[in-house]
Amino acid sequence: MPEPTNDDILTGGYGIAHRMPAHAYADHPATLDCWIITADCWHPAWSQYMLGLVHLADTPGAPPAKKRAPDVTHELLVVVLNPDHGPYDAATARADQLHHLTPVNIAEQFTATDDQALRITRLCARAVVDGRLTPETGDAPTHIRAWWHARIRDTLEHPNHRR
């Protein structure tokens, strides 16, 4: 198993994010990226979140994606990882071992290339550990989801991101 690189670990004042190795979600062909974020400052009862990226293209053997608009290509998800089954280690966990709470905190669909979507996902993980985005929606879910929506849209529209 390859060792994590500096690109696979993001540390900030509000937590740490570890990218899961691709083999951990190989059984889920729509999954493009997955991070486990440990940040105990966002909620008193749990400290781990999964931030994942899936493509919304048709996948053999899977039902069609539930797209909110016909042109969306990717969905970024944030869920609370169930503390009764944790703590979770990104280096050893598999996707089917990530028990999460419901409802989903963030489910943002957007249109991008795979490379752009992967950059967005990493930037979102960075923003959470730096305290610029909250993974927790309990206090104001509509406001916080709108905040994620705006940040992702702003990033996609930025000229440096379109490369």
C-alpha positions as CSV (number, residue, x, y, z in Angstrom):
1,M,0.0,0.0,0.0
2,P,1.5,3.4,-1.0
3,E,2.4,5.8,1.8
4,P,0.4,9.0,2.0
5,T,2.1,12.1,0.5
6,N,1.9,15.7,1.6
7,D,-0.9,16.1,-0.9
8,D,-2.9,13.5,1.0
9,I,-2.8,15.3,4.4
10,L,-4.1,18.8,5.1
11,T,-3.6,20.3,8.5
12,G,-5.1,23.6,9.7
13,G,-6.2,25.4,12.8
14,Y,-9.6,23.7,12.9
15,G,-8.6,20.1,12.1
16,I,-6.9,17.6,9.8
17,A,-8.0,16.0,6.6
18,H,-6.6,12.7,5.3
19,R,-7.3,11.5,1.8
20,M,-8.4,7.9,1.5
21,P,-6.4,5.8,-0.9
22,A,-8.2,5.0,-4.2
23,H,-8.3,1.3,-3.4
24,A,-10.5,2.0,-0.4
25,Y,-13.4,3.0,-2.6
26,A,-12.5,0.9,-5.7
27,D,-15.8,-1.0,-5.4
28,H,-17.7,2.3,-5.9
29,P,-16.8,3.3,-9.5
30,A,-18.6,6.7,-9.3
31,T,-16.4,7.9,-6.4
32,L,-13.5,10.0,-7.5
33,D,-12.1,11.3,-4.2
34,C,-12.7,10.8,-0.5
35,W,-11.3,12.6,2.6
36,I,-11.8,11.9,6.3
37,I,-11.8,15.1,8.2
38,T,-11.1,15.1,12.0
39,A,-12.2,18.4,13.6
40,D,-13.6,18.4,17.1
41,C,-14.4,22.1,17.1
42,W,-17.5,21.9,14.9
43,H,-19.7,19.7,17.1
44,P,-19.6,18.5,20.8
45,A,-20.9,15.0,20.0
46,W,-18.7,14.0,17.0
47,S,-15.5,15.0,15.4
48,Q,-15.2,13.1,12.1
49,Y,-16.7,13.9,8.7
50,M,-16.4,12.3,5.2
51,L,-16.0,14.7,2.3
52,G,-16.5,12.8,-0.9
53,L,-16.7,13.5,-4.7
54,V,-18.7,11.4,-7.1
55,H,-19.3,11.8,-10.8
56,L,-22.9,11.7,-12.0
57,A,-22.3,10.0,-15.3
58,D,-24.1,6.7,-16.0
59,T,-22.3,3.8,-14.3
60,P,-22.9,0.2,-15.5
61,G,-24.8,-1.8,-12.9
62,A,-25.9,1.3,-10.9
63,P,-29.1,3.3,-11.1
64,P,-29.0,6.6,-12.8
65,A,-27.8,9.6,-10.7
66,K,-30.4,11.9,-9.3
67,K,-29.4,15.1,-10.9
68,R,-30.9,18.4,-9.8
69,A,-30.2,19.8,-13.3
70,P,-29.5,18.0,-16.6
71,D,-26.0,19.5,-17.1
72,V,-24.4,18.7,-13.6
73,T,-21.5,16.3,-13.7
74,H,-20.3,15.9,-10.1
75,E,-21.6,15.9,-6.6
76,L,-19.6,16.8,-3.5
77,L,-20.9,15.3,-0.3
78,V,-20.2,15.9,3.4
79,V,-21.6,13.5,6.0
80,V,-21.0,13.0,9.8
81,L,-19.2,9.8,10.5
82,N,-20.9,7.9,13.3
83,P,-18.8,8.2,16.4
84,D,-20.1,4.9,17.7
85,H,-18.1,3.1,15.0
86,G,-15.0,5.4,15.0
87,P,-12.5,6.8,15.1
88,Y,-11.9,6.2,11.4
89,D,-8.4,6.0,9.9
90,A,-8.3,7.1,6.2
91,A,-5.2,4.9,5.6
92,T,-7.0,1.7,6.6
93,A,-10.8,2.2,6.3
94,R,-12.7,1.1,3.3
95,A,-15.7,3.0,1.9
96,D,-18.2,0.3,3.1
97,Q,-16.8,0.7,6.7
98,L,-17.7,4.4,6.9
99,H,-20.9,4.5,9.0
100,H,-22.5,7.9,8.7
101,L,-25.4,9.8,10.3
102,T,-28.3,11.2,8.4
103,P,-29.3,13.5,7.0
104,V,-26.4,14.3,4.7
105,N,-24.8,17.7,5.7
106,I,-23.8,18.9,2.2
107,A,-24.8,17.5,-1.2
108,E,-23.7,20.1,-3.8
109,Q,-24.0,19.3,-7.5
110,F,-22.0,21.2,-10.1
111,T,-20.7,21.1,-13.6
112,A,-16.9,20.6,-14.0
113,T,-14.2,18.4,-15.5
114,D,-12.9,15.6,-13.3
115,D,-9.7,17.6,-12.7
116,Q,-11.6,20.7,-11.7
117,A,-13.9,18.7,-9.4
118,L,-10.9,17.1,-7.8
119,R,-9.4,20.5,-7.2
120,I,-12.7,21.8,-5.7
121,T,-12.8,18.8,-3.4
122,R,-9.3,19.4,-2.1
123,L,-10.0,23.1,-1.7
124,C,-13.1,22.4,0.3
125,A,-11.2,20.0,2.6
126,R,-8.6,22.7,3.0
127,A,-11.3,25.3,3.8
128,V,-12.8,23.1,6.5
129,V,-9.5,22.5,8.3
130,D,-8.7,26.2,8.0
131,G,-12.1,27.2,9.4
132,R,-13.4,28.9,6.3
133,L,-16.2,26.3,5.6
134,T,-18.0,24.4,8.3
135,P,-18.9,20.8,7.7
136,E,-21.6,21.1,10.4
137,T,-25.1,22.2,9.4
138,G,-27.1,21.7,12.6
139,D,-27.5,25.4,13.6
140,A,-28.5,26.8,10.2
141,P,-28.6,24.1,7.5
142,T,-30.1,26.3,4.7
143,H,-27.6,29.1,5.3
144,I,-24.6,26.8,5.6
145,R,-25.5,24.8,2.5
146,A,-26.0,28.1,0.6
147,W,-22.5,29.1,1.8
148,W,-21.0,25.9,0.4
149,H,-22.9,26.5,-2.9
150,A,-21.6,30.0,-3.2
151,R,-18.0,29.1,-2.5
152,I,-18.0,26.2,-5.0
153,R,-19.6,28.4,-7.7
154,D,-17.2,31.3,-7.0
155,T,-14.2,28.9,-7.3
156,L,-15.5,27.4,-10.5
157,E,-16.0,30.8,-12.0
158,H,-12.6,32.1,-11.0
159,P,-10.2,32.4,-14.0
160,N,-7.4,30.5,-12.4
161,H,-9.6,27.5,-11.8
162,R,-10.7,27.0,-15.4
163,R,-7.3,25.8,-16.5
